Amino acid sequence: MQIEFFTPLALCEKGRRENNQDSLYPAVGTATVAQSFFIVCDGVGGNKSGEVASELVCSSIASYFNQFPQRVLTSEYILAAFDHAQQQFDQHITENPTDKGMASTLTLLAFHEGGALAVHCGDSRIYQFRGNQLVFQTRDHSYINDMIDNGIITAEEAVNQRKNVITRAIQGKTVKPTKPTITSLEDIQAGDYFFLCTDGICESITNEDLAVLLNDKTQTDAEKIQYLHTRCTENSKDNYSAYLIPIRHVQHKIVEAAVFTPKTNPDEPKENKLPATYSKEFKIYVIAALAIIAIVALTLAFLLKSNQVANKPLNENPAKQQQQAQTQQQAPTTEQATPPTTQPQPNEPTNSTPVPEKEQANTQQEEVTAILSTIPADTNSSAAAKPNLLGQAKQIEEASKLLQSKIKKILAFNEEQIKEYNKTEEFATLKAAILKFQYTENCKKSIKPYLTYFEYSNTGLDGLLDPAEKETVRNRLEKIMTALDCTAQSNQPKK
């Protein structure tokens, strides 16, 4: 529900009293059509503590609303704001013991996407008029109404009883905790008037006269407020204050139910809390980095304990390869000489000469060698390379520690910090380090876990890389695996 106002108008006068114990929010003359909530309070307590009480209620509830705005208001939200006001009373009384016993009434009208909430505590009132009809009125928390509710007196008899004894007011939790009455208003139409006022207004004009005044089309809203001011000056013995809110336009729309979580004290400094959840991309990076660190640690342990990287080197001795090739050319195996079993169709040429297995293995070996030459810090498993391999293992250990420290740093970030960190050169270096570790060793035992990781993991590196990078690394790993398998196969004796 979208509700638009004409300019809200207010008055707040001390009348025949020595001081004005009424307070309202926004202050007289400051309300605009953008204002969404209005407060009118009447202080109780003698000397000047009454005006302190009413001002404290206005300021504390307004502070809560401004600090924690909500599109759709709920009773839980109102009670949290009310509780904040009581806490402010407790704090003030602790610091100013002489003000103990001060109190204030409350009327609060808060508009939101679900309509409006009318909140009151004490005998200050909220009215809703449509034409010359009274649509809604709050019911005073008074001694008279309690006697009527309990059947002690009738409504007619209550006319002659004292009406200024109230049974609810905000005094602070340590003095007397209380709760307001909250009414949800959804029947709101263009042309309606909402009117909030203290009892100084109510003792000067009846509900019927107020309805006639607000429905008078010959007067402007400013003239209506001026009329109330004149009438209260002549008839009221108390302070008198009011807010007049004319409804200009109402647009109804479907509003989702709101779930309110009580907020912290708006006057307390905010804690720098990390968000409960992180982005999906951030989780992927962290999981990937942790997985790589684990793999690097296992690889490091394997390298330090083993005397060689693999049982066989990836690149055979060239002289030995040439000798084996000559032997196989002189005595080709049955498998190499046997043509395909598929029979050719009539009149179809038969050009299906099989590729010798050794040539296929050599071709793949050369391709893998070329691939490995493009990988930084590549090593092999020959005995001559062992010192370099151990030296690289130490570098991997240092890099692993660096990665761990960087990950701990990232885990302390919130979502906004993560987005900014992703743009930094340090982040690019971290990502490059992760990608480098996944193919540090080119022996079969080191590469196989990575290939399995790509095939079966839905997170980690599989999500870290973009599609082009992932395909490049996957192709490299598969070609290396194929070459290693062929190398192993070509060294087996033929039957």
Secondary structure, 3 states (H helix, E strand, C coil): CEEEECCCEEEEECCCCCCCCEEEECCCCCCCCCCCEEEEEEEECCCCHHHHHHHHHHHHHHHHHHHCCCCCCCHHHHHHHHHHHHHHHHHHHHHCHHHCCCEECEEEEEEECCEEEEEEECCCEEEEEECCEEEEECCCCEHHHHHHHCCCCCCCHHHHCCCCCECCCECCCCCCCCCCEEEEECCCCCCCEEEEECHHHHCCCCHHHHHHHHCCCCCCHHHHHHHHHHHHHHHCCCCEEEEEEEEEEEECCCCCCCCCCCCCCCCCCCCCCCCCCCCHHHHHHHHHHHHHHHHHHHHHHHHHHCCCCCCCCCCCCHHHHHHHHHHHHHCCCHHHHCCCCCCCCCCCCCCCCCCCHHHHHHHHHHHHHHHHHCCCCCCCCCHHHHHHHHHHHHHHHHHHHHHHHHHHHHHCCCHHHHHHHCCCHHHHHHHHHHHHHCCCCCCHHHHHHHHHHHHHCCCCHHHHCCHHHHHHHHHHHHHHHHHHHHHHHHCCCCC
